[in-house]
Amino acid sequence: MLFHPFASRRCNLLLSSVAFSCLLWPAEGWSQSAQPSQTLDPVVVQPAAQPQRARRATSGNATRNARSRQQRNVAATTAAPVATPTGPVFAAPTLNLSGATSTGSRLGLTRLQTPASVEVISAGTMAERGQQNVVDAVTQNATGITAIGEPGNGGIAFSTRGFAGSGSVTSLYDGTRLYVGAGTVNFPFDTWTAEKIEVLRGPASVMYGEGAIGGAINVISKLPLWVPRNQAELSLDTNMTRRIALDSGGPISKDVAYRIAVTGNASDGWIDRDNQSNIALHAAVQIKQNEDVTWTLSTDYGDRHPSKYFGTPLINGQLDPATRFKNYNVSDSTIRYQDSWSQVKTEWQVADGITLRNTLYYMYAKRHWKEVEIYGFNPGTGLIDRSDYLEIYHHQQQIGDRMDATFTGHLFGMVNTFVAGFDVNRIDFKHTNNSPYGGFSSVNPYNFDPGVFDSPDPTRPGYNATANQYAFFAENRLAVTEQLALIAGIRQDQPSVTRTDFRNPANSYTRDYSATSWRVGAVYTPIQNLAFYGQYSTAADTVGGLISASNANSKFDLATGKQAEIGVKQSFWGGRGEWTLAGYEIVKSNLLSAFPGGGGAVQQVGQQSSRGVEASIGVLLDYGWRIDANTAFLRAKYDDFLQANGVNFAGNVPFNVPQNVSNIWATWAFAPNWSANAGVQIVGKTYADSANTLEMPSYTLVNAGLQWKPDVNTTVSLRVWNIFDKIYATSSYSDNQWILGMPRTAQLAVNVKF
């Protein structure tokens, strides 16, 4: 497959030569497959004895029969537990440095082999720590990531490495990107349907297309089980959040297996007048057509009535504790997100060393907002002025197909793995609204009638955007020696966007983009399980979002980014410990900046950069102790950000970007059938505006949990979040309107396997 004519001829020649050399190598070369990487069995803590030392898997050339058995038993480790003479054991699900990951590379590399910062948050970790939504799981476990979600952006938005928002930190589902419509991402949201969450920090354009300069969050759904297992969970917390969840899987026949996971939640919310509810459903069937071909069909559905809390206004520039639980939205506000996602995955082992994979998918999202969003304190009247009586509908469809082929063999006597493929998709996005969002009211900050939605502006279709995209990607790993591997990847994206403005046809446009992203890296392993790596990568990003950019923004070229990263990773002490350290610099150029003397006109000369250091460690100690900790320090700033009034924000910190973030978890299996854990989350100060005049204070949260296993199949958990009831702001919705975090909340949960 060739690049689009607009692509660089040099990139054409490079990829063509690599593909040609690999494909022409003698057939017997492909049969000499690289030995599978050594992995560790899960490490466990037995309260009555010293932790068992991890055993290494035997390596060797995989045969088709062995591979077939492995696929049949893909979920064997998640089967119903078996009782032992010493009683139930508590897993150590965080030690996964030697495990494979699909988010940082399509080459099937382990985290040790990947020249990038990749983390895996397992279902076991999320269950142990009571993290029932994706936002909590990512921010409380992953290194250097904070949440900046609110109802206006779908509640799922993150900040990392100096870049914030759903356009800079991409959300993925099973490796497929969910394109952002008008800054909104709201699926997937519940962790019950997830097998794990993989987090890639740093530019991800070479993997997933334009955008994602900060990183990517990949939620991987639960696979069908070839060993029968069923479980149910009930929980209740002090916010009257009621949760029921069911998970069932097993073989239907020797060649067919299934998985169904469903959960429903209803809550009174922690703030006034904020009833919420949601349901998430995941169903999958896996079919073994023969030893070489496997089909996996799955469907997901989500229906959310999320929080209608849009933040707390500052009083005279200060957060007043008396307004902590006040909801300034109107009484009849409505928010609803409906999502459906279906996909068909096919994997075909063509021959030893040659594998084809294809994913065909369809996504539909329907969103509705009707509320009052902006609140500001008026010192003259002493009241809260409310504006932006807003009603918006989103209808978004995304259909696409991704195919790739992996070739494993030898090149000039060196082990070589090469993958190449294409990605095509079509997105239809319709935006209906009541712009210019008129309406105004004032209420007492402390005692008020919330009133009802009353807008002078009719709700009518605004615009429709259609994006047709195709991309070609390739990646190669060459093991120069047993210690040194070189890895390179490239991707060419060709999106074409057509926007039809229903109100002002003059604002309609058609724009073709072209973006080439690439990365090169090296991994040096001087001794087993110790890896040094370096990587240079590039990224591209649209100004204002691909499918919702205005006519004015569509005239600008793509913003560009580049990152240099070095790091070290090690698994030690027989697999009972691991640590990572990474340093990086990211520069994003071609941002919009005011034109000097241009009367507010903008030009594409702005620049933003960040430098940082990230570290993590996990250690399984004696006497039932496990420690997991990570920290991130960065210096993010605008290098060139001129305002229309002539003020340059150069040197300022981007808003909603903390300069340091840390997570510490300690788990102690202190007695047979008992385990306790505690987590500390430390987030540095952030700014609520680009001028850095409004500072949101740093905060430290402490969470804790206690687990009791009365029998091998039952777990009773008591958890408390924000033990010290810290009042804190996670992000700013507007300069003087902050999104506050959840107060102290206790939960009791019962999980039963059967």
N, C-alpha and C positions, 0 to 999 in steps of 0.2 A: 504494500500500500504506500502511495507517494503522498508527500505533503501537498497542501493547497498551493496553487501557484504563487500566492503572496508570501509563502514561507521562505525562509532563507535557503538559498541554494547550498550553502555550506552545510546546514543541518541535514539537507537531503542527502548529500554525499556521505556525511558521517554515518547516518543511520543505515543507509543502503549498504555501505561497505561492511558494517558490523553484521547486519543481517545476512549478507551474502556469504561472508566468511564462515559464519556459524552453520548456515544451511548446507554449504558445500562440504563440510567436514565428513569424512567417511562414516557410514552408518554404524560401524562397530564402535566408533567413538561415542555415539549417543548411548550405547548400552553400558558404557563404563560410568555409570551414574556416580555422582559424588556421594560419599558416605553421609548418612543422616547425622545431623548434629546431636551431640550427647545431651540428654535432658535428665532432670532430677525428678524422682518420685516426690509427691507432696510430702513436705516435712510436717510432722505432727507433734503435739505436746501431750504426753500422758501424765496426768497429775500425780500418779503413784510411782512414776519412774522417770529416769533421765530420758530426754528426747532421743529417739532413735536416729542414728546417723543415716543421712540420705544415701540411697543406693543409685548407682549409675546404670543407665540402660545400656545394654549391649549394642554396639554399633556394628554395622555391616551393610552390604548391598541389599536394598529392599527388592523383593520379588513382587509380582502382581498378586499372588495369593496372600502374602503378608500384608500388602497394602489393602486388599479387600477386607481382611480380618480387622485391620485397624479402623477402617471406615465403619464396619459393622458395629464395632465396640467403641465408637467415638465418645459415648457418654457413660462408659462403664464406671468411671471414677465418680459419677454423680448418682450412682444407684443407691438404693436404700442401704443404710449403714448396717454393718454386721457387728454384733456384740463381741467383746473380747473379755478375757478373764479379768483384766484390770479396769473394765468399764469403758464408757464412751471416751473418745478423744476429741480434742479441739484442734482444728486444722490451723496451719500457718499459711493463709492464702495470699499473703503479700510477697512472698519470696518467689518471684517469677522471672528473674533476669535471664534465665536460660530458656524461657519459653518462646515459642514462635509468635510473631505479630504480623498482621497483614496491613496495618495502617501506615507504617513507616516505609514499606517497600512491598512490591508485588513478587519479590523473589523468594518468599517463604523463609526469610531470615529470622534468627532469634534477635532479642534485644541486644545481646552482646555483639552480634555480627552487623548490626545496623549503625551506620555512621550518623546518627541523629538521636535526639532526646525523645524517647518513646516510653510511655508507662502503660501498664495494664492493671485495671481495677477489676478484680474478679467478682463474680456473684457471691462468693464466700465472704469476701471483705465487706461488701455492701450489706449482706445479711447480718454479719457479726456486729457491725457498727450502726445498724438500724437506718441506713440511708435508703429511703424509699423513693426518692426522686433523683433524676439525673443531675440536677444542679448541686444538690448536697453531696452526691457521690464524687463528683469531679472536684469541687472546691475544697472538700475536707480531706481528700486523698492525694490529688495530683499536685505536682510541684509548681508553685508560682501562679496559680490560676484563681481568680476571684469572680464572683457572680455580679452582673450588673443588669439582671433581668427585672422587668416590670411589665404591667399589662400592655403597654403600648408596643413592646417589641416581642410579645409572645411569652415572656417570662424565661426564655432560654437564651441568655447572652452572657458572654464571658470576656474577661480581660486577661491578657498574658503577654509577657515580653514587651510591654509598652504600647500594645495595640488593643483596642477595645471595640466590642460590637460584633454582631452576627456576620458582618461582611469581612471582618478581620480574623475571627476565630470561627471557622466553618463547622457546621453540624453535619454529620454523616449518619446514615443508617445502613448497616451491613456493607460499608464501603462505598455507598452511593451518596452523592451530595444532594442535599435538599436546597435548592436555590432560594435565595432570600427575596421575598416580595414585600416591598415597602418597609424594609428593615425588620421583618417579622419572621421568627422561627418559633414554633410551639410543639414540635414533634421530633423525636420521641421524648416522653416526659417521665415515665414511670420505670423503675429499675426491675420490677417483678418479671417483666418479659425479656430482660437482658441477660445474656450469658456472661458478658463482660463489657467493659468500656475501655477502649484504647485511646490514649491521648498522645498526639504528636505536637511537640512544641517547635516553633520555627516555621518558615515558609513551607507551604504544602501545595503550591501551584503545580509542581511537576507531577504530583500524584492526582490532584483533583481539579485542576483548571484554575482560571483566574480567581484572584482573591486569596484568602487564607494566609496572609502574611504573618499573622501571629501564631497560628497553629490550627489543629483540627481535632474535633471530638467525635470519635467513631463508636456509636452504640451498636453492639453486635448481638443479635437476637438469639434466643434459645433454639438449639437444634433438636430435631426428633431424637428420641432415645431408643437404643436397641436393647436396653435392659429396663424392664418395667419400673416405674417410679411414680408415686403420687404424693402430693403434699398440699396442705392447706394452712392458711395463716389468718388469724383474727387479731386486731389491735384496736385500742381506744386510748386517746390522749386527753389532756386537760383542756384542750380547745374543742373538745367534743368531735374530734376527727375519728370517724369510724371507718375501719378498713377491713375488707374481706378479700382474700386472694386464693386462687386455686391453680394448681399446676399438675398436669397429667401427661405422661408419655410412656411409650413402649412399642414393641413390635406388633404389627397387625398380621404379618406373615413373615416368612423367612426373608422376603425381599422388600417389605414395606414397613416403615415405622412412622409414628406420629408424635406430635407435641401440641398441647393446648395449654396456654397460660392466660388467665383472666384475673383482673382485679378491679374493684370498685371502691371509691372513697367518697365520703360525705363529711363536711365539716362546718362548724359555726364560724370558723376563722378566729384569729386572735385579735382582730380589730372590730370595731362596731359595725353592725349591719353588713357582714361580709360572708354570707353563706356560700359555700363552694361545693362542687361535686365533680367527679370524673369517672370514667371507665376506660380501661385499656384491655384490648384483646389481641392475642397473638396465636395463630394456628399454623402449623407446618406439617408437611408430609414429605418423607424422603423415600425415593424408589430406586432400588438397585436393579437397573435394567439388565446388567450382567456384571462381570467382574471389572469391567473397564468404564462403564457409563453409569453415572449417578445423577438423578434428578431430585431437586429440592424445590417444592412449591410452598409458598407461604403467603399469608395475608395478615394484615394488621389493621386495627380500627381504634381510634381514640376519639372520645367525646368529652370535652372539658367545659365546665362553667367555672373559670378560675377566679382568683381574687380580683375584686374591683377597687382595690386600694391603690391610688395613684400617688401616694406620698403625703408627707406632712410639711406644711409651710412653716418657715422660720418666723418667729416673732421678734421683730427688731433685730434681725440678723442672728438670732439665737434659737436653738432647739428648746422648746418649753416642754418639760416632762408632763405637764398637765394636758398636753394635746397628743400624747403618745398613742392613745387608743381611739382617737377621733378619726372618723371617716368622712371627708368633706365631699364625697360624691353624692349625687342625687339618689333618692330612695328607689327609683325605678330603673337604675342603671342596669345594663345587660352586656355581658361579654360571653361569647361562646366560640370555641374552636372545634371543628370536626375534621378528622383526618382519616384517610384510608390509604393503604399501601399494599400493593400486591407485587410479587416477583416470582420469577421462575429461574432457577439456577441450574446450570448443566455443567458437569465436569466429565471429561472424556480422557482417559489415559490411552492415548493413541498407540504408544509404544513405550518401552523403557526409556525414560529421559525426555519424553514429549507429552505434554499435557495441554489440553484445550479447556478453557472455561468461558462460559457465557452467562450473562445476567440480563434478563428482560424484565422491565419493571414499569409500573404505573402508579402515580401518586395523585391524590386529589385532596385539596384543602379548602375548607369553607370557614370564613371567620366573620364575626360580627361584633362591633363595638357600638354602644350607645351610652354615653356618660359625659360628665363634665371633668376635664382633665387638668386644668391649670388653676392653682390656688396661690394667692399672694396676700400677705398682710399689708393693710393700708394703715400707716401710722396716723393719718389724719382723722380717720373714723374709728380706728380700733377694731375694724372688722376684717374678715377674710373675703377678698374679692375673688369670685369664681368666673372663669371664662372658658372658651373653647367647648361649647356645647356641640359635641362631635358625634356623628354617626357615620360609620364606615363599614363597607362589606368588601371582603376579598373572596374571589373565586380563582383558584390556581390549580392548574393541571400540569403534570410533568410525566412524559412518557419517554423511555429511552432504552438503549441497549448498549452493553459493554462486553467486548470479547477480547480475550488475550490468549496467547500461546506461550508456553514456557519450554525452553530447550535446555537440557542439562547434559553436559558431556565434557570433552576436552578440546582445548584450543592450543596448538603448539605445545602439547604435553601438559598444559595447566588446566585444572578444573575450571570450567566456565559455565555460568548459568545466564541465559538471555531470555527476556520476556518482551513481547511486543504486542500491541493491540490497538483497538480503536474504541471510541466512545461517541455515541450520537444521542441527541435528545432534543425534544421540543417542549417548550414551556408556553402555556397560555395563562395570562394573568389579567384579570378584570378588576378594576378599582371603582367602586361606587361610593359616593360620599355626599355630605351636605356642605362642602366648602362654599364660603369662607369661614364656616364654623362660628357663626354669630351666637349671641346670647350672653347674658351677664346677670349676676346676682351677688349679693353680699350677705354673709352670715356671721353671727357671733362666734369667736374662736372656741368657746367652751360649751355654750348651750344654744342649740339652734334646731330649727326645722329643716331637714335636708332638702325639702322641696322635690319637684319632679322635673324631668327633662322637658325643656321648652325652647326650641330653636326656631328662629325666623327663617332659616334657610332650608329649602327642600332637599331631600336626599335623592340624588339622580346619578346616572352613570357618569363617571369622570373620564376614564381612559381605559384602553385595552392594549396590552403589550404582548407580542409574540416573539419568542427567541428560538431560532433554529441553530443548533450547535453541532459541530463535529470536531473530533480531536484524534490525533494519533500520538501514541506514547511508546517509549521503549526504555528498557533498563537492563543493565548488564553488570554481572559480578565476575571478576577474574581473580582466582586464587593464585597469585604470582608465586607464593611459597606457602608452606603450611602456616606461617605466621602472618603473612601480608596479603590482604585482599583489596582490590581496587573496584570501586562501585561508581557507576555513572548512570544518569537518567536524563531523558529529554521528553518534552511534550509540546505539541503544537496545537493551539486552540483557534478555531475559526467560528466565533459566534456572529450571528446576524440578528439584529433587533429591529422590529417594526412596531412603532407606537402610534395608535390612533386616538387622538384627543376628540372626545365627543362634544365638548363645549366650545373649544377654540381650535378648529381644524388647522390653523396656522402653526400650532404647537405639535402637530404630527410629524413624524420623521421615520426614516429608515437608515440604519447605520451598521456597517460591517466593521468588525474588529479583527485583529490578528495578534496573537500573543505566543511567544516562544519562551518556555521556562525550562531551565536545566539545572542540574547539580552534579558535582563530582565529589567523591570522598574516598577515604582510605581508612582501613581498620588494621591495626597492628596488634597481634596477640603474642607477646614474647613468651608467656607461659600460659598454661591452660586456665581458662576462665578469667583472664585479665586482658582487657582490650583498651588500647588507645585509639582514638579516632579523630579525624578532621574532615570538615565538609564545607563546601562553598555552594550556595544555592541562590537562585533568582526567583522572582515572583512578579506577577502582573495583577492589576486591580482596576476595575472600572470606577469612574468618579460618580458616586451617587447610586451605585447598584446596577446590575446588568439589566434587570427587567423593570426597574422603576425609575431610571434616570430621566430627568426632565429634558426638554428639548435643548435648553442651554447647556446642561452638563454633557449631553450626548456629543457635542461638538469637540470636546476635549479628547486627547489621546488617553490611553491607559496609563495609570500611575505605575511606577516600576519599583521593585524592591530587590535588595540583595542582602545575604547573610553569610557571615563567616563564623564557624563554630568549631571548637575543639573540646575534647572531653576524654574521660577515662571511666570505665565500668569494670567492676569485679564482683565475682561470686566467690566466697571464701568459706573456710571452716567447714568443708564438706557439704556446702550448700545451705548451711545454717545462717549465713550472713551475706549481704551484698551492699555495695555502695556505688554511687555515681557522682561525677563532678563534671560540670560543663561550663564553658565560657563562650560568649557570643557577642556579635555586633550586628545590628540590623539597621539599614538605611532605606527609607521609603521616599522616593522623589516624585516630582511632577504633581504635587498637591496644589489645590487652588489657593492662590494668595492674591490680595488686592494689588491693583496696578497703581504705582505712585502717581498721584495727580489725575487718576482716571475717573474720579467721581464715583467710586465704588465698583468699577469694573474689575474683573478678576483675570489673572493669568496663571498659567500652569508652571510655577517656579518654586512653590513651597516644598519644604523638606522636613521630615521627622525622623529621629533616630533613637536608638536605645542600645545600651551596653549592659550586660548582666552576667552574674555568676549564679549557678543553681547546683544544689547538692542534695543527695538523699542517702539514707542508710536504713537498712532493716536487719535486725539481729534476733535470732532465736536463742535465748539464754536457757540456763538450767533452772530447775524448780518452777517450770511452767511460765516463765516470763518471755515476752516478745516486745521489742521496741521498734517502731517505725517512725522515721522523722525525715522531713525535707524542708528546705529553705531556699528562697530566691531573693537576690538583691539586684536591683537594676537602676540605671540612670536613664530615664526616658525624657526626651525634650523635643521641642520644636526647634529646628535649625533655621527655618525661614518661614514666617507665618505673618505676613503684613496685613493689617486691617484697613478697612475703608477710611478710617479716620487718621491714617498715617502711623498708628501705633504698631510696632512689630513685636509679636509675642515670642520672638527667638529667645531660647533659653528657658522658657516656661515648660512646666510639666503638662502633658495632655490630661484632660479631665477624666475622672473615673479610672485612673491608673495609679495603684499604690506602688511605692518604691521598694517595699519589702513585704514578703508573705512567707509564713512558716506554718507547718503542721507537725504535731507530735502526737503519736498514739502509743499507749502502753497497754498491753494485755497480760493478764495474770490468771492462769489456771491454778487457783490457790487450794483447791480440794477436789477430790473425785466428784465429777458431775457439776462442778461450779467453775465459772469463769467471770472475771470482771475486766472492764476496759475503761480507759479515760482518754479523751482527746483534747488537745489545746490548739486552737486556731488563732494565729496572730496576723493581723492585717494592718499595714502601715497607713499613714494618713494619705488622703487623696484630695484632689481639688474638684470643686463643683463647676468650675468655669475655666476657660482657656486663659483668662487673664491672671489666674491664680490668686484671686482676691477672696475667694470663699473656700475655706479649708474644712474638710470633713475629718474629724479626729480619727486617729488609729484606734483599734479595739482588739481585745483579746477575749475569746470565747472558750468556755470549758464545757465539754460534754462528757457524759459517763453512762455506763451500762453494766448490768448484772445479768448473767445467764445461768439458768439452772436446767439440767437435763434429768428429770425424774426417771426417764427410761431412754433407751437408745433412739427412739423415734420421736421424742417430744422435747421441745425447747421452750422454756418460759423466759421471757426477757423483760426487764424493767430498765427503761432508759430515761435520762433527763438531759435535755438540751439547754444550753445557756444557763448553767447552774446558778450563776451569780446575778442573773437577770440584768445583764448589761444592756443599756440603751445605746444603740449604734446605728449608723447609716451605711447601707451597702453601696448606694449609688445616688446620683442626683437626677431627678426627672427634669427639673429646670434649675436655674441658678439658686433659687431660694426655696426649693421644694425637694425634700430628700425622701428616699425610700428607706424606711426603717426595717431592721431585722426582727425576727420572731423573739418574743420574750421567753422567760423560763417556761418550759413545757415538759411534762412527764408523760410517758407512754408505757402501757402494759401490752405485751404481745405474746401470743401462743402460736407456735408452729408445730404441726404434726405431719410426719411422714408415714405413709401407709401403702 
